[in-house]
Amino acid sequence: MIYLDNSATTKPFPEVVQTMVRILTEEYGNPSSLYQFGIQAEKQVKHAREQIARMLRTSQEEIYFTSGGTESNNMAIMGIIQADRGRKRKLITSAIEHPSVMEVFLSLEQQGYDVVYLEVDREGYISLEQLESEVNNETLLVSIMHVNNEIGSIQNIKEIGNIIKKKNHSTYFHVDGVQAFGKVPVSVKDSNIDLYSISAHKIHGPKGVGALYVKKGTRLQSLFLGGGQEKGYRSGTENVPGISGLGKAVEIYYEHQQEYIEHLIALKRDLAERITENIEQTAINGPSVEDGAPHILNISFAGIRGEVLLHALEQKGVLVSTGSACSSRKKDQPCTGSNRVT
Ligand SMILES: Cc1ncc(COP(=O)(O)O)c(C=O)c1O
């Protein structure tokens, strides 16, 4: 099998699996328990928190574990909305967000919020001028994805953060970093980011676990009521095996980040060259091979439907996707992302 769908999900690193098996079989204590066996579990969670904080260049007190990118995005946006109690009504996002962001804004719009969906150019970039003109005193939150999951555009997060805070220092800035984390370096502090979402299964970690960076001082309401884990932000017994698997994946990424990025760019360049040189009427969508994210390549082939090509390739053991995996089975509602690129 040639697996070319790593934006949908990745194969866990062997070290991740080993860590998780060890925790499931030997160190299965509850991190809230007061005896040593529980404290050991708590240490595992803390270690994972430190790995993520180091990668985002922030402190471990600002990292909260979740069940994945979808929950992190919901927790960020809805948590800000609920804490504000309807005082500010303007929200800004982009037209190519992942459904776990887009669907939240569509629902908020139905509830009466004024939501601006910033259009993107052919390469998938928002207009910084348009962003600047839209942020005002009424703007509660701006949510912009770091790397687009379908065409790989990398937004200029630092500049976006600067613009937002210059126009209104109290506007919150959330970034869906699920496709960027580990592959595009980021410093949440330098980019004025208040909330940053990540997911383990995109970086060779397990599925169903992720994290949210929440800057100290952010007014965020918890979406879950319960035992008060994660400093009350996310009640529920911690998924210690998953969290430790995430921590291990991040640790490996941190140690080899530059090497991985260069390897991915070389593979992407090679694949793009071979396809465009050997097959007629192909077009690379989104940013150029050099400008886009190192792991995402989106190509059109004239005269054949994407799904037909996908299954023909599958017959030969090559797995690709025609759009985001989240939506590929929803025929009537294709992914908001692919729909809205102008
Ligand atoms: C950009 C982006 N955001 C969020 C998600 C959702 O992450 P998860 O699958 O961990 O819920 C994905 C997953 O495809 C994604 O690509």
The ligand as a Gaussian input file, in Angstrom:
#p B3LYP/6-31G(d) Opt

LIG

0 1
 C       -7.837000      21.748000       9.758000
 C       -8.500000      20.724000      10.611000
 N       -9.131000      21.115000      11.734000
 C       -9.739000      20.249000      12.545000
 C       -9.750000      18.900000      12.262000
 C      -10.469000      17.968000      13.191000
 O       -9.577000      17.218000      13.977000
 P      -10.056000      15.864000      14.673000
 O      -10.144000      14.831000      13.573000
 O       -8.958000      15.537000      15.652000
 O      -11.345000      16.125000      15.329000
 C       -9.113000      18.441000      11.096000
 C       -9.147000      17.004000      10.744000
 O       -9.246000      16.634000       9.606000
 C       -8.464000      19.376000      10.263000
 O       -7.831000      19.003000       9.148000

